Amino acid sequence: MRTFAFWSLMLVTGVMASSGAHGAGGTTPSRPGAIVYFIDLKDGATIAPKTVIHFGLRGMGIAPAGSDKEDSGHHHLLIDSELPPLDEPIPSDFNHLHFGAGQTEAEVNLPPGPHTLQLLLGDKNHIPHSPPVMSERIRVIVAETPPPSAPEANSSRHPSPPGARVYFENLRDGAYVSRKVRIRFGLLNMGVAPAGFEKANTGHHHLLIDTPLPPMDEPIPSDPNHLHFGAGQTEAQVTLPLGTHTLQLLFGDNNHVPHDPPIMSKPIKVTVTKNGRKPRRRR
């Protein structure tokens, strides 16, 4: 078994961070409610011998091995293997594939027959978090002849899968924030890929500030009101002037064009104050 290429897509088979039978995890804490899951791969699925597998993560960020970034980690794929000890570095072998560069997908070769797959997030040292963030262990059948794929939509815009959603992870409508605010972008049922990188059911984030939606059949503008995150970023620190502002996320394909149907969040309003808090009413 070897790892080959990379891409992304989505459908949820996830489990919240929880402790396992092999220990409670290492010393790096995981965020409450963090979930790792297989995108577009369900328990009992039939797949081809050479298959691209997509990794979904919600509630935490991706960072390469060795990067000491809070609330982040990188993926490990367990193939035909039980969970390793959760307070030690995850092994690196044919049954424990590491994606320490921050990959969110992998092409694997599996022999025909039944196999089990499980995702396990690791910290900068490849040690599971506390509590560990891991998917359900699913079973797949590898067949020489893969199941037929669905026909691609007849459109110049890239189709988005059912249930795809983008949202603000750490901001709510009506929030009070400081001038420099870190914004985290959440995504469900699709994967993140950098601009110019064409893979089905992937794209990258755009943040709209104090502006209406652009035309949906053209590239999203690039200016101070339309911020592009074409490197695949899932968060950004932005500086906003004092006052009330409207924010909205819009997902774009490899050419910065919204998908069909478009994947966008609801617009929210935030108020920027000097201390990031709601002003007290004067009596």
C-alpha positions as a printed Julia matrix, in Angstrom:
283×3 Matrix{Float64}:
   0.0    0.0     0.0
   1.45   3.43   -0.88
   0.2    6.99   -0.84
   0.14   8.89   -4.11
  -1.88  12.06   -4.89
  -4.11  14.52   -3.09
  -7.59  16.2    -3.4
 -10.84  16.86   -1.4
 -14.69  16.43   -1.33
 -17.41  15.78    1.43
 -20.15  13.71    3.14
 -20.18  13.17    6.89
 -19.2   10.0     8.76
 -17.62  11.73   11.76
 -17.24  11.24   15.46
 -16.68  13.97   18.04
 -13.43  13.99   19.92
 -13.62  11.18   22.42
 -11.32   8.95   24.4
 -10.58   5.45   23.23
  -9.77   2.14   24.79
  -6.03   2.71   24.29
  -5.74   5.78   26.53
  -6.97   9.33   26.8
  -4.52  10.83   24.31
  -1.41  12.94   24.65
  -0.84  16.32   26.25
  -2.05  18.55   23.37
  -5.7   19.47   24.02
  -8.33  19.21   21.3
 -11.1   21.75   20.92
 -14.51  20.72   22.32
 -16.72  19.29   19.57
 -13.88  18.74   17.09
 -14.78  16.14   14.45
 -12.75  14.28   11.83
 -14.57  12.29    9.15
 -14.43  10.72    5.71
 -15.8   12.95    2.98
 -18.0   11.09    0.48
 -17.09   7.65    1.87
 -19.58   5.65    3.92
 -19.43   2.43    5.87
 -20.01  -0.5     3.5
 -19.01   1.4     0.34
 -17.54  -0.34   -2.71
 -14.47   1.4    -4.09
 -11.86   0.89   -6.82
  -8.37  -0.48   -6.03
  -6.89   2.96   -6.67
  -9.09   5.45   -4.83
  -8.77   9.03   -3.66
  -9.92   9.4    -0.06
 -10.89  12.81    1.31
 -10.45  13.82    4.94
 -12.87  16.2     6.62
 -12.19  18.18    9.78
 -14.51  20.44   11.72
 -13.77  22.53   14.79
  -9.96  22.48   14.44
  -7.4   23.57   11.86
  -4.84  21.76    9.73
  -1.16  22.42   10.36
   1.89  20.45    9.18
   3.83  18.21   11.53
   6.26  20.19   13.65
   4.09  23.33   13.55
   3.22  24.47   17.07
  -0.14  26.03   16.18
  -2.93  25.98   18.74
  -6.1   23.95   17.99
  -4.6   22.24   14.96
  -3.12  18.94   13.8
  -2.64  16.73   10.75
  -4.34  13.61    9.42
  -3.37   9.95    9.75
  -5.16   7.16    7.91
  -5.34   3.77    9.61
  -5.82   0.86    7.18
  -6.77  -2.59    8.46
  -5.48  -1.62   11.87
  -6.74  -1.2    15.41
  -6.14   2.1    17.17
  -2.52   2.55   18.29
  -1.69   3.71   21.85
  -3.22   7.17   22.09
  -0.5    8.66   24.3
   2.39   7.8    21.97
   3.42   8.89   18.43
   1.3    7.19   15.78
   3.37   4.54   13.93
   4.41   5.21   10.34
   4.0    2.15    8.12
   1.73   0.7     5.43
  -1.15   0.5     7.93
  -0.61   3.97    9.44
  -0.28   6.59    6.71
   0.92  10.04    7.79
  -0.06  13.29    6.09
   2.35  15.58    7.88
   2.43  18.18    5.12
  -1.18  19.07    5.98
  -2.84  17.1     3.17
  -6.61  16.69    3.29
  -6.76  13.8     0.79
  -4.76  10.88   -0.51
  -4.82   8.35   -3.34
  -4.27   4.84   -1.97
  -3.88   1.44   -3.61
  -5.77  -1.37   -1.88
  -5.97  -5.04   -2.91
  -9.42  -6.43   -3.75
 -11.5   -7.54   -0.78
 -12.74  -6.08    2.52
 -10.74  -3.42    4.37
 -11.2   -1.11    7.35
 -10.37   2.61    7.35
 -10.16   5.1    10.2
  -8.9    8.67   10.54
  -6.91   9.85   13.55
  -5.71  13.41   14.01
  -2.21  13.93   15.41
  -0.45  16.94   16.92
   2.91  18.4    15.81
   4.64  15.29   17.19
   2.16  12.81   15.62
   0.6   12.12   19.03
  -3.24  12.04   19.25
  -4.83  14.97   21.07
  -6.51  14.82   24.46
  -9.24  13.77   24.05
  -8.34  12.13   20.72
 -10.04  13.28   17.52
 -10.84  10.22   15.42
 -13.46   9.04   12.95
 -15.58   5.95   13.1
 -13.83   2.85   11.81
 -15.59   2.02    8.54
 -15.52  -1.05    6.31
 -15.14  -0.84    2.54
 -15.09  -3.43   -0.23
 -12.43  -3.03   -2.92
 -13.61  -4.36   -6.3
 -11.68  -4.6    -9.57
 -14.54  -2.83  -11.39
 -15.49   0.37   -9.55
 -19.12   1.51   -9.29
 -20.23   3.92  -12.06
 -19.77   7.58  -11.21
 -22.56  10.11  -11.48
 -22.61  12.2   -14.68
 -21.15  15.66  -14.32
 -23.52  18.58  -14.53
 -23.66  20.29  -17.91
 -22.55  23.74  -16.82
 -19.57  26.02  -17.21
 -19.62  26.44  -13.44
 -18.39  23.66  -11.18
 -21.29  21.82   -9.5
 -21.45  21.76   -5.72
 -22.55  18.58   -3.9
 -25.83  18.41   -1.97
 -25.57  19.73    1.56
 -22.4   21.74    1.01
 -22.18  24.66    3.41
 -19.75  27.4     4.42
 -20.04  29.29    7.69
 -18.24  31.43   10.26
 -16.82  29.18   12.96
 -16.17  31.78   15.63
 -18.41  34.74   14.76
 -22.13  35.23   15.22
 -24.5   37.82   13.86
 -24.44  40.83   16.16
 -21.02  40.07   17.66
 -18.74  42.76   19.06
 -15.09  42.44   17.98
 -11.82  44.36   18.19
 -10.26  46.09   15.18
  -7.91  43.18   14.56
 -10.11  40.09   14.46
  -9.21  36.51   13.57
 -11.96  34.89   11.5
 -12.23  31.13   11.03
 -13.98  29.7     8.0
 -16.01  26.5     8.38
 -16.87  24.15    5.51
 -19.08  21.06    5.24
 -19.44  18.5     2.42
 -16.69  20.0     0.27
 -12.9   20.21    0.46
 -10.42  23.06    0.32
  -7.98  23.3    -2.57
  -5.8   26.24   -3.65
  -6.75  28.47   -6.57
  -5.71  27.03   -9.92
  -5.96  23.47   -8.6
  -8.9   21.77  -10.32
 -10.43  18.93   -8.32
 -14.09  17.94   -8.11
 -16.03  19.28   -5.12
 -13.28  21.58   -3.89
 -12.64  25.29   -3.8
 -11.27  28.09   -1.64
 -12.69  30.78    0.61
 -13.5   34.42   -0.14
 -14.54  36.95    2.5
 -16.92  39.71    1.46
 -16.77  42.86    3.61
 -19.47  45.53    3.38
 -20.46  44.52   -0.14
 -23.35  42.72   -1.86
 -22.86  39.39   -3.62
 -20.97  39.62   -6.92
 -22.26  38.01  -10.16
 -22.38  34.25   -9.66
 -21.14  33.35  -13.17
 -17.98  35.48  -13.11
 -14.73  35.41  -11.09
 -15.13  36.99   -7.65
 -13.47  40.44   -7.64
 -10.22  40.9    -5.73
 -10.19  44.16   -3.77
 -10.43  45.37   -0.14
 -14.1   44.31   -0.06
 -13.5   40.87   -1.61
 -10.64  39.09    0.14
  -9.29  35.96   -1.58
  -7.73  33.03    0.26
  -6.43  31.2    -2.76
  -3.68  29.38   -0.86
  -6.36  27.3     0.86
  -6.43  29.23    4.15
  -9.23  28.4     6.57
  -8.74  31.45    8.77
  -7.5   35.01    8.5
  -6.78  38.03   10.65
  -8.39  41.15    9.24
  -8.34  44.76   10.41
 -11.64  46.61   10.39
 -12.4   50.26   11.2
 -14.59  51.14   14.17
 -18.31  50.74   13.5
 -20.7   48.13   12.15
 -19.71  45.91    9.23
 -21.3   43.17    7.15
 -19.35  39.94    6.56
 -20.17  37.05    4.26
 -18.27  33.97    3.04
 -18.44  32.83   -0.58
 -16.73  29.69   -1.87
 -15.0   29.84   -5.24
 -13.63  27.19   -7.63
 -10.12  26.97   -9.08
 -10.91  30.08  -11.2
 -12.51  32.03   -8.3
 -15.99  31.48   -9.8
 -18.8   30.49   -7.39
 -20.11  26.94   -7.7
 -23.55  25.94   -8.98
 -25.49  26.25   -6.75
 -23.27  28.77   -4.93
 -21.86  27.92   -1.51
 -22.16  30.99    0.68
 -22.84  31.87    4.28
 -25.59  34.14    5.5
 -24.36  37.72    5.84
 -23.69  38.7     9.44
 -23.2   42.07   11.09
 -20.37  42.7    13.55
 -19.61  45.85   15.48
 -16.0   46.9    15.95
 -15.17  48.64   19.23
 -11.86  49.69   20.77
 -11.87  46.85   23.29
 -13.96  44.36   21.33
 -16.8   44.56   23.83
 -20.33  45.91   23.79
 -20.35  49.48   25.06
 -22.0   50.02   28.4
 -25.12  52.12   28.47
 -24.79  55.4    30.27
 -27.27  55.89   33.06
